[in-house]
Amino acid sequence: MDIPFVSFRPMERELDKDLREAFNRVYERSWYIDGVEDKCFEDSFAKYCDSKYCIGTGNGLDALMLPLKAFGVGEGDEVIVPSNTFIATALAVTYAGAKPVLVEPDKDTYCINPLLIENAITNKTRAIMPVHLYGQPCDMDPIMDMAKKHHLYIIEDCAQSHGARYKGKIIGSFGDAAGFSFYPGKNLGALGDAGATVTSDKAIADKIRALRNYGSDYKYHHIFKGNNSRLDELQAAFLSVKLEHLNRMNAERCRIAGRYLNEIDNPLITLPVVPDYADPVWHIFAIRCARRDQLEKHLANLGIGTNKHYPIPIHMQECYRDLGYNEGSFPIAEEISKTELSLPMYYGMSDDEIGYVIEAINGFTL
Ligand SMILES: *Cc1c(COP(=O)(O)O)cnc(C)c1O
C-alpha cells in the first residue's frame, strides 16, 4: 500500500465544483487584488476566530511580522519565541527588526513551556509569540498572566492550528493579534501562498491594513513605509470555499489522531500528549522514537511517507549563528529534532490506510 505523508486529492475531488466556480467568479469579474472576495473571506474568518477584524496577507510570515510592526516592535527589542518551531516564527521577529529570544518547549505537548518564559524576559522584551504547534494549543493562561505582569504583547502564531481550542476558546482570540498561514499544506490551505492576521483592536487592524498595502491609507497616500503583502482575490475565493468545510475536515484529522493514539502501542514509540485544556486540530501527528531514522526507513520500505518537524532547530541554523547560541543551548529542541517523526495525516485517509500505518509502526523492532 502506498500512503503519502500528505495528499490534497481527496479534499480537492470533493470540493472540485465549488473551487472551479470560485475561480470562474473571480475571472469573470476580472478584479484580482483588493476586492469583494478578500473582504468576504476576512469577514468570515474574523467571525470564525472570534475576533473583530481580519486582514488578509500574502503569506503567514507577513501575517506575523505585520502585527509586530503595527505594535511598534522593532530595532533594539526582543520577542520570545519557542525553540522548536518552523523558522518563519523567528524570521517574522527578525524582519520586524527585533531579536528572537528562544525558550524551550514542553516535551510532552511540544509547545512553549510557560514556566521558562519569565527567565528569558529582559528589559528589552516587548512581546511573546506563542506557537500553537502541530495543531496543539499552547497553555495560554500562564502565558497571558506573564504578558500582563511584564506588559508584553502577545502575537499568537496560529499557522498550524486553525480552529484549535484552549479551554473551549478558539486560538487566535487570546493575544493582541494572531497570524495565520494558508500555505497549501496547512489545515486551511489556499491553492498557493496566503495568510491573515486577526485582532480585535481597531487601530492595529487599520495599521496592518495600511502596512500590507505599501503603508497606504488611501490610493497614492502613504503614511508608513509599508510592505506589499495582500491576499489576492483568487486565493480569498478558494479560502471561502474551504473555510465552510474546515470544522468537518479538522474533525476527520481528530478521528485519525484518535486511532493513532489508541492503537499505536509499540514501546519504542512516544505518542503526543493531549492535556485536558486542549482541543487540538492535528496539523501534524508527531511521534518520537530514539531510532527515528531506522523507523523512517522501515515505514518508507512499506510505502508510508513521513516527515520531520524540524530536523535542524532554529538555534543551529546557519542563518541564526549571530544569535550566539550553540549545540547544547536548547537540549529539548535538539532532542525533538533528532527523534521526532510525523505520520501521514490528511483529510480523506481511509480506514484501511490508517490501519496499515498503525500496523507498520507496531511492527517496528530494533
Ligand atoms: C507555515 C508556518 C508559518 C509561515 O507561513 P507561510 O505562509 O509559509 O509564510 C509560520 N509559522 C509556523 C509555525 C508555520 O508552520
The ligand as a Gaussian input file, in Angstrom:
#p B3LYP/6-31G(d) Opt

LIG

0 1
 C        3.789000      27.711000       7.914000
 C        4.206000      28.425000       9.121000
 C        4.476000      29.808000       9.127000
 C        4.640000      30.635000       7.877000
 O        3.643000      30.551000       6.970000
 P        3.921000      30.873000       5.406000
 O        2.549000      31.013000       4.865000
 O        4.666000      29.703000       4.869000
 O        4.699000      32.137000       5.330000
 C        4.732000      30.424000      10.335000
 N        4.753000      29.738000      11.480000
 C        4.537000      28.401000      11.523000
 C        4.569000      27.711000      12.840000
 C        4.270000      27.702000      10.346000
 O        4.071000      26.388000      10.399000

